[in-house]
Amino acid sequence: MTKTNKTGWTPGNPVDWQPETQLVQGGILRSNFGETSEAIFLTQGFVYDSSEQAEARFKNEDPGFQYSRFANPTVSMFEDRMRLFEGAQEARATSTGMAAVTAALLSYLSAGDHIIAARAMFGSCRYVVETLCPRFGIKATLVDGRDLDAWRDAIQPNTKCFFFETPANPTLDLVDIAGVSKIAKEIGAKVVVDNVFATPMLQRPLQHGADVVVYSATKHIDGQGRCLGGVVLCDSEFLTKHLQDFFRQTGPSLSPFNAWVMLKSLETMPLRIKAQSATAATLADYLAGHKNVQRVVYCGRPDHPQAALAKKQMTGGGQMIAFEVVGGKEAAFRVQNALQLIRISNNLGDAKSLVTHPTTTTHFRLTQEQRLELGINDGLIRLSVGLEAAVDLQADLDRALAKV
């Protein structure tokens, strides 16, 4: 997502840099050794020059570090780079993507509040909204996120938060970020968006009116299947009033080593997403024409049920494809088991192409009725396109689909 530089641009202002530059140079903190690559600060704590300085640190009167559960130089570099990339005022890195989702929601909501969420979402996110929140007296309502009227009709006097994924896992349903944000602002509710499928390269929810964005950095941000991580992005008010104290006291912190891996991954993210998206578009077209595939969903195709919305709020189709094979679960298993390059894994966003069967993996905890309501049929396969050559991936799919 390349932006036009503003008048008055200067090389020293990271906010004015293109995303490609921000992801290489943003947030760098160099030690007195003057290292080129970002340093890994593997330390739990930090020493102080005096008792007075320690007191000032804990009063937030001195800007230095105290304890790596609160903040760490390597983690801070990752947070600052993500903040610049997303166009947010603040960022807090977490140990996993689900830690980011949970922190964003539970730091803000209290007993007696009400949350509205799109029902098409990752199984663990649905657990947090539908099972965990009610345990703490937070009422939850699930709606068809594609229908703006459904959001409006679900509002209660105590509605405080709207939460959704777009595109959704695994069906690639879209939610109108600007439309939902407008409804939320009318009642003073916050909008929290899980943007993991689109990544900041293809979609910026804050620009469309969202208040908080969450990511599983495990996916495209790492992009090579190595480390777990997550991040919450928001404005300074949300951080100060809600997230910061929750984060500090409950400790969902990202390890410095994982933060360093993510920092290095961000340097290549534009190249990876561009290449993966191009291959995904090719494969989606191929799958759409295959006799053993009865449905293909890809955000970059004109036959996506919400193609106009995809064009409005995304700058590309991404690297996720959902396709349904003829013959249900048995046929889907035959296809997956016959693949040689593309491997079976419930991860996504990797440099290696991966498939999973949502009915029996990521969404197996849902009832059959709930899955069918979301469009997750037994023949549905989720494909995360990697960096392999498109011709090789197509040949692999062709051999496997012959097994149907």
C-alpha positions, 0 to 999 in steps of 0.5 A: 500500500504505497501512499503519496508523500505529503507536502513538506516531506522530510527524510527525517520524519518516519510518518512521511515515509512509504511503508516499504521504508517504514518497515526497514528503518522505522523504530530503530534504537541503536546502542552505543555499539552502533549496530546495523541490525536491531539488537536483541535485549534478552533481559528481564530487568534494568538497573538504575543509576540511583534510587531517585531514578528508580522512583521516577521510572515507576512514577512515569517521570523518567522515560527509561525501562523498568522490567521487560514485562512492561517494556523492552527495547527490542519489543519497543522497536517492533511496536514502534515499527508496527505503529508507523506501518498501521498509522496508529498512535500507539502499539502494544505487542503481545505473546500471541494473536489471541492475547492481543484479542483478549487484551483489547476486549477485556481491558475495555469491557466491564461487567454489565457491558454488551458486545456485538460481534460478527459471527463469522470469525476464528473459533478462538475469537468466537470463544472469547466473545461467546463464552469467556465474556459472559463469564465476567458479566459481559453480554454478547450478541452475534450478528451477520457482519455483512448486514449493517442493519443487523449491527444496528438492530442488535444495539442495546443501551449498554452496548460498548464494543463492536468486534469483527474480522474482515476478511473473516476466517475461513469464509472470507466474508467482509464487513463494511468497516466504515459503515459499522464504525459510523453506527458505533460512533452514534452510540459511543461504542468502540470498534475493534477489528481483527485485520490478520487476513488482509494485513496492513499492506492491503487494508487499514481499518483505522483509516475507515473509522475503527478504533482498535486493530489487532493482529496475530503476528504469528501469521503474515508478520512473521511470515515464515512459521517461526514465532508466536506473537500479536499486537494491539494498535490504538490511539493514546486515549485507549492505551492510557485509559484501558489497555496500558494498566491491563497489559502491565498487570496481566503480562501478555508480553511478547518475548524480545527474541520473538520481537526481533524475529518479527522486526526482521520479517517486517523488512520483507513483508511488502515483497512477500504479500505482493508475490503471494497475492499475485499467485493467489489470484492465479490459483483462484482463477484456476480453481474457479474453472476446475470441474471438481470445485463447486465454489471459490471465494477470493477477495480479488475476484469479481465473483466474490459476493462482496466484490464492491466492498473489497475494492472499497476497503482493500487494495488487493485480494490477499493470499487466502482462498477458500474453495469447496470440493465436490464430495464433502469431507471425504473428498476434501480429505482425499485432496489434502492427503494427495497434495505434495507441495502444499502441506496440511497445517492450521497456520496461515500467512507462511512462506510455505503454502498450507491447507486446512479443513476448517470443519475438523480443525479451526472451527470444529468446536462449532455445531454443524448448524453453526458452521452451515450458517457461516457457509463452512461446509464439509467440502470447504478447504482453506488455502494459504498461498505461499511463495512457491512458483504458481505453476508448481502449486497449480500442478500440485492442486491439479494432481490432488483434485483429480482424486475427487 
